[in-house]
Amino acid sequence: MSSQTSVTKFIFNRLKDSDGNLSQKALTTLVNSMNHASVDSWFKQSSIYDAKAIYEKYKDNLEKIEKYNENNPSTKKKLPTIIFGSRENFIKRCKHKITKKEFTINRVLPLVSVGEALPKGNRKFELRVMEENKIIFKPARNIKIELQLPHLRKNYQKILYDLQTSMEQKKLPVKISLDFNYIYLIYDENLLTQPNYAPVKNRLMAIDMNPNYIGYSIIDWKAENDFNIIKTGVISIKKLNDKQQSFKKEKISSDNPKNIKINNQRRFEIFEISKALSETAKANNVEGFGLETLDMKSSDKGKGSKYNRLVNNQWLRSPLENNLHKRLNLIGIKFIGSSAAYSSFVGNMLYRQFPDMAAASIEINRRAYLKLNSQFNFGAIFPSFTRSTSALIQSLEELGLEAFKLIQKVKGWKDLYGIIKNLELRYRAL
């Protein structure tokens, strides 16, 4: 901060000496001639910006006082003097109420980074408020300093969430300053205001999640059995998980830098996925976003230590769900939680033309539609078994079963699931 303060004062004095008659190019040349290796080019440009603002304020006060003195020759006012660090600080030092060291520290200006829209609002700071209640300060290449924010009131949270969203979308420059106690964010409120969101009625997006994959679908619904699938997709983080699983074989401890790095990378990827999903929802003007509600607790799942580690330790379901909820609220998209019961089985039996996770998301999408339109109760979790016969026969034949005979015997979805499970058949689509 002290180095940038020196640059700002230097530029202000040059502007004052030249009556403000120095071009941006001339100021840049002057700054670059200074021996301040610790102040990089962007902080220098930010110093020029700040020095110009200080000079404009000084010039404005000067003109006002000169005009007053012309009109009141008998009671002239003194010309303005710039005192860096506040007049109060100067007076306290004159009265020996503070030490020279305190006086010097108080004269240090906040560290300033001027905002730019294209580098996501500000090239030296990154807002991670929605994810971790932090602001990341990046003073130089490969250096990141985490600034943990205190617990914020909801109105402040809302502003910071809006700011982060606008910065990520490269819509808003934010000037950010930092001193010994506070972080200051300056932005144009008119640019922050989001246009009213206009969703398409009964167009829903839903996702199905497991530790390795996230499947999604976007569907226009006219009725439970009358719909149009607009888009589906699958997002994978399996390579990341597999890489960490290999560390176990190598007997790499959990506090090893390799494990720490991959945990941080996974957390980063989860929040990037959340951002991508919310942006996809917004771009497609969906009305609601469906997600199955799960109460996941660490436990032995009965499928071996590798599976337990994957589900209990590596799956960041809650951070993804919480962050998605925040982002969707900002846009104005309804968040719809629904039952997870047999959603993967039903989805894979009815929509086998889609990958497993995307097929499951279609079933979750159906449940979200019913819940959104107040048609959802426990008895309506499953789609009509009789209306699903043709799709079920095709799926059962793909599994190598005598589909027609089997359909005549089973009583419903749960009964069919029990038969498939007892036969140890893989019902999930690839």
PELINGI-V807500 format. One record per helix or strand of 2 or more residues. SS is the DSSP state (H for helix, E for strand). FROM is the first residue (numbers start at 1). TO is the last residue. If there is no record, write none. Layout:
# PELINGI-V807500
SS_FROM_TO ; SS_FROM_TO
This chain:
# PELINGI-V807500
H_2_17 ; H_24_32 ; H_41_71 ; H_87_94 ; H_100_106 ; E_111_113 ; E_125_128 ; H_129_132 ; E_134_140 ; E_143_148 ; H_154_168 ; E_175_178 ; E_183_186 ; H_189_192 ; E_203_209 ; E_213_223 ; E_226_236 ; H_238_249 ; H_257_283 ; E_288_292 ; H_305_314 ; H_317_331 ; E_334_338 ; H_343_350 ; H_356_372 ; H_378_380 ; H_389_398 ; H_403_409 ; H_413_422
